[in-house]
Amino acid sequence: MFTGIIEGLGNIVMFDKKTSNRSAAKMKIKLGKIAKGLKVGDSVAVNGVCLTAINISKGITEFEMISETIKKTSLGSLIRGDKVNIERSLKVGERLEGHFVLGHVDGVGTIFKIKKQTHQVQIWIKIPQELSKYIIKKGSITVDGISLTVTDTLKNYFSVSIIPHTMQITNLNYKNIGDKVNIETDILGKYILSEG
């Protein structure tokens, strides 16, 4: 489990989508100081996708992905040199700063509009129609692993407003119109709607 509070950016140093018997893709990410204390088998959220560390060497961590992960997330479009949001899994006893995030992506959104203002950046994201019912104004949303608050909603679009600090420490600073982002809707909203 995660909180959507990004610990830092990782740099992709290798992405191999050649299908093997074992996995659909392998990726190596330079985590730097975030890798301190990380062990093989630990969960790491990469752009909001929960992955398992399979090898760690000198601050570079290797992950493997199944075809479902490549199909259902934006990870398949990554290339060497891309920056990704990194969050280690939540430890028992730590403060919950964002909201409950599982790292199980519900769908991929597309950045539709970026409006830079004096003290914030507003980003509009187009989402698959089936996700719209889970997104409410002032509710929680995870975009590429970042815990954010929905500022507005329209049919199959929603917006978030980003403070300068969040822009500076996440990959949103490098995003453009048309870029894909992983979306995880609020787990509490999903359970409430599934009961109804």
N, C-alpha and C positions, 0 to 999 in steps of 0.2 A: 504494500500500500504506500501511496505517496500523498503529498499535500499540494503539489503544483507550485511550490516555491523553488525556483531554479537556483542551483548552486553555482553554476557557471557554464561556460561554453566549452564544448569539445570540438576538436578538429578531425575530420575524416581523413585518415592517411591511407586507407585501402577499402575498396568496396568491390567485391567479386560476386557477380550475379550468375556465374556459371553454375548450373544445376548439378549437384552431385547426389549420390545415394543418401547422404547424410542430411544435407540442408539445401534450401533454394538460394541462399546468399550468405556471405560472410562479410563482416565489416570490422575494421580496426579503427579505434578512435583514440586520439591522444587526449587523455583526461588531465594530465598534469597533476596538480595537488589534490584534485578530487579523487584520484585513484588511491590515495593514502588509506590504508586499512581495508581496501576492497579485496575480496577473496573470490576465487573461482566458485561459481554457483550463486553468487549474490545477484540480486535484482537491481537493475538500473533503468530509469526512465530516460529514453533517448527520443527527444521531440515528442514526449508524452506516451511513447510505446514501451511497455515493460519488456525488457530483454534480460537474458541471463549471461553473465560474464563467463566465458569458456576458457580464456587464457589472459594472463596479465604479465607484462614485461616492461620495465622501465617507463611506467606511466602510460603505456599503450595497452588498451583493453580490447580483446576480440569478442565479438558476438556473432551468433549464427541465427538465421531466420528461416522459418518455413514459408512455403508459397502463400499461405493464407495471410501472413504478415505483409508480404510484398504486395499482394492484391488489395488488401483492405486499408492500407496506410500510405502515407506519402514517402515512406523510407525508400521505396524502390526507385525514386527519382533522384536520390542523393548521389553525388559524385565526390571524388577525391578533392579535398580543399574546402568542402562545405562546412559551415559551422552549425552545430546542433546543441539544443538545450539539454542539460544534464541535471538529473536529480537522483540522488541515492534514496533507497527505501527508508521509510519512516521507522525510527527506533522507538520502542515502548518507553514512555516517560518523557518524550520530547513534546514541546508545545506544538499544537496544530495551527500553523499560521495561515494556511490557505483554506482548502476544503478537501473532503475525502476524494482522492483520485486513485483509480485502480490501475491505470496504464493500459486499459483495454479500450482501444479506439473505436468509436461508434461510426465514424465516417471521415471522409476527406472534404474539406472546404476549400474554396478558392477566394483569394483576396480580390475584392471587387473595387474597393475605393480606399484611398489613404488620404486623410485630411490632417495636415500638420498645423497645429495651433501653438500659441505662445507657451503654454504650460502642459500640453498633452498632445498626443497623436490619436486621432480616431480612425479605427480600421473597420471597414464593412466587409463581411465575409458571406459568400453565397454557400449554402449547405444543401445536401440532399433533402428533398421534401419530407421524407419520413422522420427526419430529426427535428423538424420545426416544433412538434408538439412538446418536446422536452425542454425547449428554450424559452425562458420567460424574462421579461424586463426586471432588472435588479437581481436576477438569479446568478448562480455560479456556472462557469463554463471553463473548460480547459482547451487552450489553443496551443498546439505544439508543446504540450506539457505545462503550460503556464496557467496558473489559477487566476482567472479574471472575472469581473462582474459584467454582465450583459447590460449595456446602456440603452439599447433600443432594438426592436424587432419589427420585421416586415415579412410577411409570407415566408419565403425561404432564404431570408437574409437576417443577419443580426450584426450589431456593432459593439465594439469594446473601446474604451478610452484608456490609453496607456500613459502612465506617468514617465517623465524623463529617465528616472532610475531604472525602471523595467526595460525601457527601450535600450538603454546602454548595456545592460548585462545579459540580454537575451538575443536570440537570432531574429527577432522582429525588426531589429535595426537594419538587417540586411534584406528584408523582404520587399517585393515589388508587386504591383498589380498583376494578377494572373498566377502568382505563386500559390502552391498547394500547402495546406496546413492540416495537421491531424486534429480532429475534434472529439473530445469526450464530454458528453453531457453529464449533468449532475446526477450522481447515483441515487440520491434521495428522491429526486423527481421521477426517475425511471421506476423506482419501486412503488411510489404512490400511484402513478398512472397504470402500472401493471395490476394493481389491486382493484382498480375501478372498473 
